[in-house]
């Protein structure tokens, strides 16, 4: 069940990138993140999105209306990395830009449903706001 739109705000780590025809891909030995700041649903007011694509940092804006999510074009740094990591990063950023809606479940996992020109699927995240080491 979807929670309020403000529940997307926070720091998230990608755990699964899945398409309808595949069981899901766990990111390769990299940390893919998304940090959503702000929770405004006012028309025309953008919120900020930053994170890591596994090699490069990215930034952009997003808007929410209910559980509908729209992410603008993302800008990123241009570090050189292994080709497989760069390919994964490209797919991740394109999936984020294709965001359609989101849900935060009772276990605190964020799921973003996306549609691009080439594919559709889900991005599943776990919250990074809980400390991993006590």
Legacy VTK file of the C-alpha trace (Angstrom):
# vtk DataFile Version 3.0
C-alpha trace
ASCII
DATASET POLYDATA
POINTS 134 float
0.000 0.000 0.000
1.362 3.441 -0.887
2.129 5.891 1.872
1.977 9.654 1.657
3.913 11.414 -1.064
6.315 12.938 1.477
7.603 9.475 2.385
9.849 9.451 -0.690
12.103 12.072 0.925
15.271 10.472 2.279
18.298 8.424 1.298
17.788 5.162 -0.586
20.057 2.376 -1.866
19.072 0.346 -4.945
18.762 -3.373 -4.235
16.985 -4.640 -7.397
16.496 -3.347 -10.936
13.847 -5.519 -12.617
12.059 -5.677 -15.939
8.834 -7.644 -16.525
10.723 -10.360 -18.434
13.564 -10.791 -15.925
13.737 -11.763 -12.259
15.746 -8.650 -11.424
19.359 -7.629 -11.402
21.246 -6.846 -8.238
23.704 -3.997 -8.856
27.278 -5.152 -9.579
29.641 -4.514 -6.646
28.689 -0.840 -6.641
26.446 1.317 -4.537
23.604 2.894 -6.512
21.773 5.494 -4.480
19.041 8.121 -4.699
18.660 10.957 -2.200
15.306 12.733 -2.487
15.187 16.073 -0.648
12.063 18.110 -0.194
8.520 16.868 -0.345
6.613 19.627 -2.028
3.696 18.668 -4.209
2.987 22.288 -5.139
2.508 22.685 -8.904
5.654 23.945 -10.572
7.843 23.451 -7.507
10.675 20.999 -8.047
12.447 19.026 -5.353
16.095 17.932 -5.540
17.442 14.476 -6.348
21.096 13.478 -6.003
22.881 10.167 -5.795
25.425 7.748 -7.162
25.109 5.705 -10.322
27.843 3.342 -9.169
30.655 5.342 -10.732
29.464 8.923 -11.112
27.415 11.286 -8.962
24.175 12.605 -10.452
21.769 15.423 -9.725
18.428 16.657 -10.929
14.936 17.528 -9.851
11.692 15.688 -9.301
8.027 16.463 -8.798
5.384 14.460 -6.999
1.602 14.489 -7.135
0.034 11.836 -4.942
2.050 8.727 -5.754
2.942 9.948 -9.262
6.623 10.730 -9.691
8.280 12.742 -12.431
12.080 13.028 -12.580
13.702 15.564 -14.875
16.807 15.047 -16.989
19.680 14.023 -14.742
23.169 15.533 -14.981
26.185 13.521 -13.868
29.923 13.690 -13.460
32.017 11.950 -16.148
34.515 9.680 -14.396
35.949 6.754 -16.341
34.905 3.346 -15.029
34.677 -0.219 -16.270
32.337 -0.543 -19.230
29.959 -2.914 -17.413
29.599 -0.415 -14.534
28.995 2.457 -16.971
26.347 0.397 -18.804
24.619 -0.362 -15.503
24.784 3.320 -14.553
23.285 4.371 -17.903
20.341 1.946 -17.451
19.804 3.136 -13.867
19.740 6.832 -14.769
17.439 6.221 -17.754
15.099 4.198 -15.516
15.007 7.043 -12.986
14.227 9.554 -15.739
11.371 7.276 -16.851
9.764 7.222 -13.390
5.966 7.083 -13.465
4.919 6.371 -9.877
6.246 5.098 -6.573
5.242 3.192 -3.449
6.790 2.909 0.000
5.752 -0.331 1.711
5.337 -1.131 5.403
8.903 -2.524 5.534
10.245 0.843 4.420
11.190 -0.201 0.887
10.748 2.239 -1.982
9.622 0.920 -5.371
9.743 3.183 -8.416
7.826 2.012 -11.492
9.387 3.283 -14.708
8.766 3.335 -18.457
11.428 4.304 -21.007
11.387 4.079 -24.783
13.165 0.706 -24.582
11.819 -0.958 -21.422
9.651 -0.806 -18.357
10.224 -2.179 -14.908
10.806 -1.412 -11.280
13.610 -0.044 -9.160
13.483 -1.328 -5.583
15.350 0.523 -2.850
15.985 0.094 0.846
16.285 3.050 3.195
19.771 4.243 4.098
18.527 6.364 6.987
18.856 3.454 9.440
22.418 2.986 10.620
23.992 -0.199 9.331
26.412 -0.455 12.267
25.408 0.332 15.819
LINES 1 135
134 0 1 2 3 4 5 6 7 8 9 10 11 12 13 14 15 16 17 18 19 20 21 22 23 24 25 26 27 28 29 30 31 32 33 34 35 36 37 38 39 40 41 42 43 44 45 46 47 48 49 50 51 52 53 54 55 56 57 58 59 60 61 62 63 64 65 66 67 68 69 70 71 72 73 74 75 76 77 78 79 80 81 82 83 84 85 86 87 88 89 90 91 92 93 94 95 96 97 98 99 100 101 102 103 104 105 106 107 108 109 110 111 112 113 114 115 116 117 118 119 120 121 122 123 124 125 126 127 128 129 130 131 132 133
